[in-house]
Amino acid sequence: MSNEKQYNGWTNYETWSYFTWISNEESTSNFYNETAAQFYEDAEPSAPLTKKDVAVYNMADFMKSKVNDENPLLDNSGYYLDILQAGIDSINFDEVAAAFIEAVITATA
């Protein structure tokens, strides 16, 4: 991570932008907060992974799949798809998922 650019406390601009978009619109934010709560509730720790580790991993995988499935240019090819995919590939989904899971843990503590 030392080679990655920091942006507003996030790994990079793409990660910050993704988190900002999904956390600032009420219905989307509610969806991801509820999803994080469900992933945390369902997480089964498995050494050496903690309950939080498992929840973050599963939520990050879900988020990445959701973003890729909803890609509006997926059926196209060309420059715009390449640029969009490069931006998506730069998102640190683990970091975003960890922020949502941490909010769940904090709210239930």
C-alpha positions in Angstrom: 0.0 0.0 0.0 3.0 2.3 0.4 3.0 2.8 -3.4 -0.7 3.7 -3.5 -1.8 7.3 -3.5 -3.9 8.4 -0.5 -7.0 10.5 -1.1 -9.0 12.0 1.8 -7.9 9.2 4.1 -8.8 6.4 1.6 -6.5 4.2 -0.5 -7.1 6.3 -3.7 -9.6 8.6 -5.4 -11.6 5.7 -6.8 -12.2 4.1 -3.4 -13.1 7.4 -1.8 -15.5 8.2 -4.7 -17.2 4.8 -4.5 -17.7 5.1 -0.8 -18.9 8.7 -1.0 -21.5 7.8 -3.7 -22.9 4.8 -1.9 -22.9 6.3 1.5 -24.4 9.7 0.7 -27.6 8.6 -1.0 -30.1 7.6 1.6 -31.6 4.5 0.1 -28.2 3.2 -1.1 -26.6 3.9 2.2 -29.5 2.1 4.0 -29.1 -0.9 1.7 -25.3 -1.2 2.4 -25.7 -0.6 6.1 -28.3 -3.4 6.3 -26.2 -5.6 4.1 -23.2 -5.0 6.3 -25.3 -5.9 9.4 -26.4 -9.1 7.7 -22.9 -10.1 6.6 -21.6 -9.5 10.2 -24.4 -11.5 11.7 -23.9 -14.4 9.4 -20.1 -14.4 9.6 -18.5 -17.5 11.2 -15.0 -17.0 12.4 -12.5 -19.6 11.2 -8.9 -19.4 12.6 -7.0 -17.3 11.9 -9.9 -15.1 10.6 -12.1 -13.3 13.1 -15.8 -12.7 12.7 -15.0 -9.2 11.4 -12.4 -10.5 8.9 -15.0 -13.0 7.4 -17.7 -10.3 7.2 -15.4 -7.8 5.5 -14.2 -10.4 3.0 -17.7 -11.5 2.2 -19.1 -8.0 1.9 -16.2 -6.8 -0.3 -16.8 -9.8 -2.6 -20.5 -8.9 -2.7 -19.8 -5.2 -3.4 -17.3 -6.0 -6.2 -19.7 -8.4 -7.9 -22.5 -5.9 -7.6 -20.5 -3.1 -9.2 -19.4 -5.3 -12.0 -22.9 -6.7 -12.6 -24.3 -3.2 -12.8 -21.7 -1.8 -15.2 -23.7 0.1 -17.8 -21.0 -0.5 -20.5 -20.5 -4.2 -19.9 -22.0 -5.3 -23.2 -19.8 -2.8 -25.1 -16.1 -2.6 -25.9 -13.7 0.2 -26.4 -12.0 3.0 -24.7 -14.8 4.0 -22.3 -15.2 0.5 -21.1 -11.5 0.1 -20.6 -11.3 3.4 -18.6 -14.4 2.5 -16.5 -13.0 -1.0 -15.8 -9.6 0.4 -14.8 -11.4 2.7 -12.3 -13.5 -0.1 -10.9 -10.4 -2.3 -10.6 -8.7 0.4 -8.6 -11.4 0.4 -5.9 -10.3 -1.1 -2.6 -13.5 -3.0 -1.9 -12.0 -4.4 1.3 -11.5 -0.9 2.7 -15.0 0.1 1.9 -16.5 -3.1 3.3 -14.4 -2.6 6.4 -15.9 0.8 6.9 -19.4 -0.5 6.8 -18.7 -3.5 9.0 -16.9 -1.3 11.5 -20.0 0.9 11.7 -22.1 -2.1 12.4 -19.7 -3.2 15.2 -19.6 0.3 16.7 -23.4 0.6 16.6 -23.9 -2.7 18.4 -21.2 -2.1 21.0 
